[in-house]
Amino acid sequence: MQEKKYSNSISKSFSKRYKSTLLSRFLRAIDTYQLIKDNDVVCVALSGGKDSLVMAALFEEYKLHYNNNIKTVYLTMNSGFKKEFMENHLENCKKIGIETVVIDSNIYDVANRMNPEAPCFLCARMRRGFLYQKAKELGCNKLALGHHFDDAIETTLMNMFYTGTFKTMLPKAKSQNHPGLELIRPMYLIKENDVERFVKYHEFTIASKGCEFMDRNPDGKRKEMKELIQKLRTTYENIDINIFRSAENINLDSVLGYYSDDKKVSFLDEYEK
């Protein structure tokens, strides 16, 4: 059990200033998508960025006031971070009042060696596998990632624009290779700009780049989607919410085709019936 050192000032801000935008949406995601049950042991993956940092603080608030029947393990995978980045990350964890398990890996080096021109996709896949494995070794049955509302709608548009498919980022998923382990996204209903306001209010310093690859491999497509959505928000009220809801209001009677059990189904198959 971790020593109780959770920041009182952060807790107060969740109960007042950021209750509706952060805490309430965190609780609603947990309830709506049934993300957490009593006696869960949750591995909270910390990347060093703002999103997972706020997620860690929300978990501390959740345990303190809403459910003390779960345990959390805060895990930081050091896959080759710059020294300054890691020092900054650990200082942020200290400010919240949490201790993190730091496990080193050579994923950055391996990904760069295998695909020096574009290592980020391979790196992301390897990091996900590493997190699953370590979460299991740490005795956890849930792995929490800091993806939020904006990540979900950006993913929806990216799949439509660049792969010709309609699919989104789900709030939870069972691990195929690690039985008994489930991935959850409790930030699923939280908007990115509210995360940024919280970080600014508490004067956290967030290092922008943890590895050298980010300088030469920016996520161009996701950035395009982010900028497009920002532009649309200035013209169409609730456009982001409508994109989000489109993934839960699909009418199979009005689509050209879909997949069922890995089999392609055409509207003509049903039309003839």
ABEGO torsion letter per residue (X at the ends): XBBBABBAAAAAAAABAAAAAAAAAAAAAAAAAGABBBGBBBBBBBAGBAAAAAAAAAAAAAAAAABAABBBBBBBBBAGBBAAAAAAAAAAAAAAGBBBBBBBBAAAAAAAAABAABAAAAAAAAAAAAAAAAAAAAGBABBBBABBAAAAAAAAAAAAAAAGBBBBBBABBBBAABBGBBBBBAAAABBAAAAAAAAAAAGBBBBABABAAAAABBBAAAAAAAAAAAAAAAABBGAAAAAAAAAAABBAAABABBBBGGBBBBAAAAAAX
